[in-house]
Amino acid sequence: MNQEKKNIFHKIFNFFDRFEDRLRSHLSRFPIIYTIIGGIAIVLFWRGVWHTADILQARGGVFGIIFYEPVNLVLVVAVLLATGLFVSYFIGDTILISGLRKEKKLHEKTEKDIKEEGATLHDIKKVVNELKQEVDEIKETVNEEHATNQNPLHK
């Protein structure tokens, strides 16, 4: 691709990137309208994918085989497994992680469990803040020593 085509592509990409940022910012102020627009767009997207697959299957030949439902199912599962999307889409990372940690589901947790988690998080935050303060003090000391060693008047 020559430089002129790259520049045009870059301008188009930047235009849509800025447009998307502005539109998302504006729609975020109206969450219900944003949800309705998003929901309709997602349903229409999948409707388009579904009908395109039906049209390609109806053409017969290789497309007829690829988009024949049982063959298509095997191919799609293989792609989803290969890309790592199969498990994360259908059950989600949060459920996997909570299962590995042997945590209860949120609706199964008692008020006591939730308070204990809150206290633990508070303790962790306190330790992290203390560590940050110590690191800041060490940085300050090192910077002072470095400045002293760099100043020829102090030698």
C-alpha positions, 0 to 999 in steps of 0.5 A, spaced: 500 500 500 502 506 498 503 512 502 497 516 500 492 510 501 495 509 508 494 516 509 487 516 507 486 510 511 489 513 517 484 519 516 478 515 515 480 511 521 481 517 526 474 520 523 470 514 525 474 513 532 473 520 534 466 520 532 465 513 536 468 517 542 463 523 541 457 518 540 459 514 546 460 520 551 453 523 549 449 516 549 452 515 556 448 520 559 442 517 556 443 509 558 436 507 557 436 510 550 443 507 549 441 500 551 435 500 546 439 503 540 445 498 542 440 492 543 436 493 536 443 494 533 446 487 536 439 483 534 439 486 527 447 485 526 446 477 528 439 477 523 444 479 518 449 474 519 444 469 520 440 471 513 447 471 509 449 464 512 442 462 509 443 465 502 450 462 502 447 455 504 442 456 498 447 457 493 450 450 494 456 448 492 462 449 497 458 454 501 452 449 501 456 445 505 460 450 509 453 453 512 449 446 512 448 446 520 451 440 522 458 442 519 457 449 520 456 448 528 463 443 528 467 449 524 464 454 529 466 451 535 473 449 532 474 457 531 471 459 538 475 454 541 481 456 537 480 463 539 479 462 546 472 465 546 468 459 547 468 458 554 469 465 556 463 467 552 458 462 554 460 462 562 464 468 563 471 469 566 468 471 573 464 464 574 471 461 572 475 464 577 470 464 582 469 457 581 477 456 581 477 460 588 471 455 590 468 462 592 460 462 593 456 465 588 454 472 590 446 470 591 449 465 596 453 469 600 451 471 607 451 478 610 457 476 614 461 473 608 460 480 604 462 484 610 469 479 611 470 480 604 470 488 605 474 488 611 479 484 607 479 489 602 480 494 606 486 491 610 489 490 603 488 497 601 491 499 607 497 495 606 498 498 599 498 505 601 503 504 607 507 500 601 506 506 597 508 511 602 515 507 604 516 507 596 515 514 596 520 515 602 525 511 599 525 515 592 525 521 596 531 519 599 535 516 593 533 523 589 536 527 595 542 523 595 543 523 587 542 530 587 547 531 593 552 527 589 551 531 583 552 537 586 560 539 585 560 544 591 558 538 596 564 534 594 
